[in-house]
Structures are given as C-alpha cells and as structure tokens.
Amino acid sequence: MAEEQPPPLPAPEIAQVALHDIAQLTGKKPLGATSVMPTDDGWTVEVEVVEDRRIPSSTDMLALYEVVLDLDGELLSYRRTRRYIRGSGDSGSGQS
C-alpha cells in the first residue's frame, strides 16, 4: 500500500510558520506577513519585522524578509530584501 501524503499546508498556516522562523532566526519581532505566494516547490513569504525600536515609534527601522519554504513548511532560505523607516511608505505612492 502506498503511504498517503498529508495535504499541503494552506497559506495562512505557511504565513505563521514563516513568522515563527524569522523570529527564531533573527531574534526580531515580526509584525506580519505582507505576502504569501505559492511556487512550484513550495512558498515564498514576505515578513515585515521591527529591526530597531526608536522613540518615537514612528521612526522605528523596519525590514522585509523573504522566506522560502517547501511544501511541508520547512525553511529552505531567508534573506533581508529591504530596510526602511516606519511610515516612510513605498516610493511612488504619492504619500509624503
């Protein structure tokens, strides 16, 4: 008999796995997942974290991390893709 494979993890569970992994690896507090994208081999999740707390908090340094997980939610890689000051907004968004 063939062993039945468990169903792949749904996107919300994958996001929680990525948040936990980033907290464990960086020691930084994740704010949340900003994107969860399926790939051929698993998932890519972007996680926003507080890199450096400042006073006032509107000047906190934040970062985006890209987390790559396989179909079972096992970490394959992660990397920081961007650092920015909270409230700076995306460039070109028309916000000042």
N, C-alpha and C positions, 0 to 999 in steps of 0.2 A: 504494500500500500504506500502511496505517495504521502509524504507529510504535508498537511495543509498549512499554507503560509498565512500568517495573520494579515489582515488588511493594512494597507499603508496608513500612516498617521495622517489625520486631517490637518489642514492649515493652522487652525487655532492651537492645536497641540504642538505643532512644529514651532510656532512662534514662541510658545512658553519654553520649549527646550532650548531655543536659541538665546532667549533672555537669561536663562539659568546658566548656560555655558559661558556667555560673556561675563556675567557677574563672577563666576568661578575663576575664569582665566585672567581677567583684568583687575579684579577687586573693586571695580567701579559699579555705581548704581545705575542699572538700566532704567530708562524712562518708558520704553515700549518699543514694539516692532513698528517700523514705518512702512515696510513692505514684506510680503511673503510671496515668492514666485516659484512655481514648480519648474523643475528642469528635467532633462531626460534621465538623470541619475539620482535625483533627489529634490532638494530645495535650496534656494538662496534667500536668506532673510537679512534685511537691514535693521539694525538695532541702534537706537539713539541712547547715548549714555551721558551722564554728567562726568566730564573729565576733571574739572577743577571747580569747586564751590567757591563763590566770591560773594562779597557784600557790596552792594545789594545783589540779590539772586538774579536780577535781570542782566547781570554781567557775567554769569556762570559761563565757563568754557564747556561746550558740548562737543560730542563727536558721533559720527556714524560709523558703525562697523558692519562689514559684510560677512555673514556667517554662512558657510556652505555645509549642508547636512545631507547624508544619504537618505534613502527611502525609509530606513528604520529610525531616523533621527540621530544617528551617530555623527559626531563632528568630524568633518573632513578638513576644513580650513577656516581661518578667520583673518580679517585684516581691517585696519582702520582706513577708511576711504576719505574722510573729511573731518576737519575741526573748525568750529565757528563759535561765535559768542551768541548766547541765548538772545532771541529777539532780533537778530540781525536779518533774518528772513532769507529766502532764496534770492540770488541776484536775478534781476529782470522781472521781479514780481510786482514792481510798481509801488512797493512799500518803502517808506523812509524811516 
